[in-house]
C-alpha cells in the first residue's frame, strides 16, 4: 500500500472515530433517531470526509441496516442502540460502530462482551492469518461471557469504493476460510446476542445502484456511484424508481433478542494491524 492510499484510509478513520463518539453521546431518551443520523452525516462532511453509507441506527433486536426515514421514531429508555458510521476519502473507507444503552445498564455485560471480542480479534490480525482463526477468537470471547455470536453477519474486506470487496471475517470458527495478507483492509464487527443468533429480514431503508438501468437509476449512479444511500436522501423518487436497486433489508435477531455490535477498521501488517478508527 502506498503512502497516499494509507493516508486516505487513516484520515477517513480519524473522522469516523470522531463522528461515532460525538453521535453516540447524542443518543438520549426522547431524541429523534433522525436528529442523530443527520448530525452524524453532516458532521462527516464538516470534517472533510464523504459519507460511505447512511448512518445506521439499529435498535434492540435489529442488528443492522436500519436508518430512519423520518423524525417520528425516538430513542426510549432501555433501548440498546447500534450506531454504525461510514466515511470515505476518495473512496478509501472507514467503517466503525459501537453500542449505546439508553439510560439503563441492563445489557452492559452483552455490550462489554462484544467490545472485548473486537479487541481480542484485532490482536489476532496479522499477515497470513486465516479468517477462521479471527472468527474463533470472536466466538470464544462472546461465549465466555455467556452470549452467542450472530453467525450470519460478518466483517468484510474494504477496497476503494467497495464496502464488501470479497473476503469475510466470520464471527465464529467457520469451516470456510481465507488467508489475509499485508496491506489488506478489513472492517471487523462482532455481533453478540442473548438469543440463538439467527437472522430474519425486515424492510429496506437503504439502497444501492447495481447498474445504471433506468433514467432514475442513472441519476442515482451519478450521485452515489455504487455506495449505499438512504431512502430519505431522495425524497423526489417514488417507489417505482427504487425497483431493481439493491435493497439492504433490516437484519433482525429472529427470536427478538437484544443485539450488540462493535466495529473497527484495520490495515493488516506483518506482525499485527493498524486500527484506523480508534
WOHU-V777614 format. One record per residue. N is the residue number from 1. RES is the residue in one small letter. OMEGA is omega in whole degrees, -180 to 180 (NA if undefined). Layout:
<<N/RES/OMEGA> <N/RES/OMEGA>>
This chain:
<<1/x/179> <2/x/-173> <3/x/179> <4/x/-180> <5/x/-180> <6/x/-180> <7/x/178> <8/x/177> <9/x/-179> <10/x/180> <11/x/176> <12/x/180> <13/x/179> <14/x/179> <15/x/-179> <16/x/180> <17/x/179> <18/x/-176> <19/x/178> <20/x/-179> <21/x/-179> <22/x/-180> <23/x/178> <24/x/-180> <25/x/-180> <26/x/178> <27/x/-177> <28/x/-179> <29/x/176> <30/x/175> <31/x/178> <32/x/177> <33/x/-178> <34/x/-180> <35/x/180> <36/x/180> <37/x/-179> <38/x/175> <39/x/-178> <40/x/-177> <41/x/178> <42/x/-179> <43/x/176> <44/x/-178> <45/x/178> <46/x/-177> <47/x/175> <48/x/179> <49/x/174> <50/x/-178> <51/x/-180> <52/x/175> <53/x/-180> <54/x/176> <55/x/177> <56/x/176> <57/x/-173> <58/x/-169> <59/x/174> <60/x/-177> <61/x/175> <62/x/-176> <63/x/-173> <64/x/172> <65/x/172> <66/x/169> <67/x/-174> <68/x/176> <69/x/-176> <70/x/-176> <71/x/-178> <72/x/-176> <73/x/179> <74/x/177> <75/x/178> <76/x/177> <77/x/179> <78/x/177> <79/x/173> <80/x/-167> <81/x/173> <82/x/176> <83/x/-171> <84/x/-171> <85/x/176> <86/x/-178> <87/x/171> <88/x/171> <89/x/-177> <90/x/176> <91/x/180> <92/x/-160> <93/x/166> <94/x/-176> <95/x/-174> <96/x/-178> <97/x/173> <98/x/-178> <99/x/-179> <100/x/175> <101/x/-172> <102/x/169> <103/x/175> <104/x/-178> <105/x/-177> <106/x/-175> <107/x/-178> <108/x/179> <109/x/177> <110/x/180> <111/x/179> <112/x/179> <113/x/-180> <114/x/179> <115/x/179> <116/x/178> <117/x/178> <118/x/-180> <119/x/-179> <120/x/178> <121/x/-180> <122/x/179> <123/x/-178> <124/x/-176> <125/x/175> <126/x/178> <127/x/175> <128/x/177> <129/x/177> <130/x/-180> <131/x/179> <132/x/178> <133/x/177> <134/x/179> <135/x/179> <136/x/178> <137/x/179> <138/x/-178> <139/x/-178> <140/x/-179> <141/x/-179> <142/x/-179> <143/x/178> <144/x/-180> <145/x/177> <146/x/-179> <147/x/-174> <148/x/174> <149/x/174> <150/x/-171> <151/x/-177> <152/x/-179> <153/x/-174> <154/x/162> <155/x/-172> <156/x/176> <157/x/-179> <158/x/171> <159/x/-175> <160/x/-179> <161/x/179> <162/x/180> <163/x/179> <164/x/-170> <165/x/168> <166/x/-180> <167/x/180> <168/x/171> <169/x/-176> <170/x/177> <171/x/177> <172/x/-178> <173/x/-175> <174/x/174> <175/x/180> <176/x/-175> <177/x/173> <178/x/173> <179/x/180> <180/x/-173> <181/x/178> <182/x/178> <183/x/171> <184/x/180> <185/x/-177> <186/x/164> <187/x/178> <188/x/-173> <189/x/173> <190/x/170> <191/x/-180> <192/x/-179> <193/x/173> <194/x/179> <195/x/-178> <196/x/177> <197/x/176> <198/x/-174> <199/x/167> <200/x/-176> <201/x/175> <202/x/-177> <203/x/174> <204/x/172> <205/x/-177> <206/x/-176> <207/x/172> <208/x/179> <209/x/177> <210/x/178> <211/x/-174> <212/x/176> <213/x/-178> <214/x/177> <215/x/178> <216/x/179> <217/x/178> <218/x/179> <219/x/178> <220/x/179> <221/x/179> <222/x/-176> <223/x/-172> <224/x/-173> <225/x/177> <226/x/-180> <227/x/-178> <228/x/176> <229/x/-180> <230/x/176> <231/x/-178> <232/x/178> <233/x/-177> <234/x/-177> <235/x/-180> <236/x/-177> <237/x/177> <238/x/-176> <239/x/-180> <240/x/180> <241/x/-177> <242/x/-180> <243/x/180> <244/x/176> <245/x/172> <246/x/180> <247/x/175> <248/x/-178> <249/x/172> <250/x/177> <251/x/-167> <252/x/175> <253/x/-166> <254/x/-180> <255/x/180> <256/x/-179> <257/x/179> <258/x/179> <259/x/172> <260/x/-180> <261/x/170> <262/x/-176> <263/x/171> <264/x/172> <265/x/-177> <266/x/171> <267/x/-175> <268/x/175> <269/x/-178> <270/x/-176> <271/x/-178> <272/x/178> <273/x/178> <274/x/180> <275/x/-177> <276/x/-169> <277/x/180> <278/x/NA>>
